[in-house]
Amino acid sequence: MLGQTKTEIHQFDVCGRVYYRGVNYTEKEGELAVETVEASSHDEAETIFKSLQDDFARECNRTVERIDITFSIDLTIAESDNDEQYLVM
């Protein structure tokens, strides 16, 4: 397997607000959602989070209008002695 690198999988906590189509959000925010996911990067963790929210909405016969990511934390790095950035807002 020359030329291939092994991608490290980390655990991430991703938090965001989910806004559903047909719900009046005047003077209130979307529903708070938090998931712990396994991914190789913050971007991938946020994509997985959004996909999970879409799946949940379908189970409840709802449609996601938008998702605003509040933050994602790389738990693997945060719990280590590593100095890498582990929080993305």
C-alpha positions in Angstrom: 0.0 0.0 0.0 2.6 2.5 -1.1 1.5 6.1 -1.2 -1.5 5.6 1.1 -1.6 7.2 4.5 -3.7 5.9 7.4 -6.4 8.5 8.4 -6.8 8.8 12.2 -10.4 8.7 13.4 -11.2 11.0 16.3 -14.3 11.5 18.4 -16.0 14.9 18.1 -18.8 16.6 20.0 -20.8 18.7 17.6 -23.4 21.2 18.8 -25.8 23.2 16.6 -29.3 24.6 16.2 -31.7 22.8 13.8 -34.4 24.8 12.1 -37.3 22.9 10.5 -39.4 23.9 7.6 -42.9 25.1 8.5 -42.0 26.1 12.1 -42.2 29.8 13.1 -38.9 30.7 14.7 -39.8 34.4 15.3 -38.3 35.4 18.6 -36.9 32.0 19.3 -34.0 29.9 18.2 -33.9 26.5 16.5 -33.8 23.3 18.4 -30.5 22.6 20.1 -28.9 19.3 19.0 -25.7 17.7 20.2 -24.1 14.5 18.8 -20.8 12.6 19.5 -19.5 11.3 16.2 -16.4 9.7 14.9 -14.6 11.4 12.0 -11.2 12.3 10.6 -11.7 16.1 10.7 -13.9 18.9 12.1 -15.4 19.3 8.6 -16.3 15.7 8.3 -17.7 15.7 11.9 -20.0 18.6 11.0 -21.1 16.8 7.8 -22.0 13.7 9.7 -23.8 15.7 12.3 -25.9 17.4 9.6 -26.7 14.0 8.0 -27.8 12.6 11.4 -30.1 15.6 11.9 -31.6 15.1 8.4 -32.2 11.4 9.2 -33.9 12.2 12.5 -36.1 14.8 10.8 -37.2 12.2 8.3 -38.1 9.8 11.1 -40.3 12.5 12.6 -41.8 13.5 9.2 -40.1 16.9 9.2 -37.8 18.7 6.9 -34.7 20.5 7.9 -34.5 24.1 6.6 -31.1 24.8 7.9 -28.6 23.8 10.6 -26.3 26.4 12.3 -23.2 24.7 13.8 -22.4 26.3 17.2 -19.1 24.5 17.8 -17.3 21.2 17.3 -14.8 19.8 19.8 -12.2 17.2 18.9 -12.4 15.1 22.1 -9.5 12.9 21.1 -7.1 15.9 21.1 -8.9 17.8 24.0 -8.3 14.8 26.3 -4.7 14.4 25.2 -1.6 16.4 26.0 -1.4 17.6 22.4 -1.3 21.3 21.7 -3.3 21.1 18.5 -6.5 23.2 18.1 -9.4 21.0 19.3 -12.3 23.6 19.3 -13.8 25.1 16.2 -16.6 27.7 16.5 
